[in-house]
Amino acid sequence: MEGIKISIQDNIQIIEENIEKALRKSGREGEKVELIAVTKTVDINRIKNALDYGIINIGENRVQELELKYNSLGDKINYHMIGHLQTNKVKNIINKTRLVHSLDRLSLAKEIDRRSKNEGIVTEVLLQVNVAEEETKFGLKLNEVLNFLEDVLVFDNIKVRGLMTIAPHVNHEETLRNIFKTLYNLKEDIKSRNYKELSMDYLSMGMSNDYELAIEEGSNMIRVGSNIFGKRNY
Ligand SMILES: *Cc1c(COP(=O)(O)O)cnc(C)c1O
């Protein structure tokens, strides 16, 4: 809107205050929530602006855009692949990402493992869960997660670090809370099974619309785009 100047600095500060508030509200004061600035469609200068104000994690949902940003901004910051990942694109991002949030099928796991092995690295991933079972979204169904996890634990060059979900775009608080609670409980259930080589550290849930609720329900990694950079025009 004309006349309204978006200050990336102010926006980040507001989010950080809201993170603290949500942690306090849920009795988790002092715990850490990682803020991933979602930079899809955002140009390099505006991203640099965000980096000046403390952002160190950025999230992209397209391979080509992640590569572009990596080539401009280098490896001083952490790149998160948060979107659907095609198997034939794995090779383009394999050495560039701190975390792939969208592991949702065995063919993808195989390719990530194979490419990681070639590079002599271990790639860290989250399993994407379609908690609400929306037809338009990718991700495992809740009842598929355990079997899939056990399949993935076999791969030496993949390390599962937690779970991710994208909540439906609704403003109904109880619906959202239920989704976040469900994923939190699943994480705790998996943790209690004490799988070897598995540390369920991250729960990646919460976006501009719902990150405070997500934190109150146990999230420790939020992916925020428009509340930092303004509305995307696409
Ligand atoms: C775009 C996107 C976000 C950020 O959405 P905002 O509503 O702009 O905060 C978070 N997660 C994923 C997977 C996305 O694609």
The ligand as an SDF file (V2000), in Angstrom:
LIG
                    3D

 15 15  0  0  0  0  0  0  0  0999 V2000
    5.5030  -19.5930    1.9890 C   0  0  0  0  0  0  0  0  0  0  0  0
    5.7230  -20.5610    3.0630 C   0  0  0  0  0  0  0  0  0  0  0  0
    5.8240  -20.1350    4.3990 C   0  0  0  0  0  0  0  0  0  0  0  0
    5.6730  -18.6950    4.8540 C   0  0  0  0  0  0  0  0  0  0  0  0
    4.3790  -18.2260    4.6540 O   0  0  0  0  0  0  0  0  0  0  0  0
    3.9090  -16.8030    5.2450 P   0  0  0  0  0  0  0  0  0  0  0  0
    2.4430  -16.9420    5.3710 O   0  0  0  0  0  0  0  0  0  0  0  0
    4.3070  -15.7850    4.2390 O   0  0  0  0  0  0  0  0  0  0  0  0
    4.5770  -16.5980    6.5320 O   0  0  0  0  0  0  0  0  0  0  0  0
    6.0880  -21.1090    5.3560 C   0  0  0  0  0  0  0  0  0  0  0  0
    6.2090  -22.4170    5.0370 N   0  0  0  0  0  0  0  0  0  0  0  0
    6.1310  -22.8410    3.7700 C   0  0  0  0  0  0  0  0  0  0  0  0
    6.2920  -24.2870    3.4890 C   0  0  0  0  0  0  0  0  0  0  0  0
    5.8760  -21.9350    2.7430 C   0  0  0  0  0  0  0  0  0  0  0  0
    5.7890  -22.3770    1.4840 O   0  0  0  0  0  0  0  0  0  0  0  0
  1  2  1  0
  2  3  1  0
  2 14  2  0
  3  4  1  0
  3 10  2  0
  4  5  1  0
  5  6  1  0
  6  7  2  0
  6  8  1  0
  6  9  1  0
 10 11  1  0
 11 12  2  0
 12 13  1  0
 12 14  1  0
 14 15  1  0
M  END
$$$$
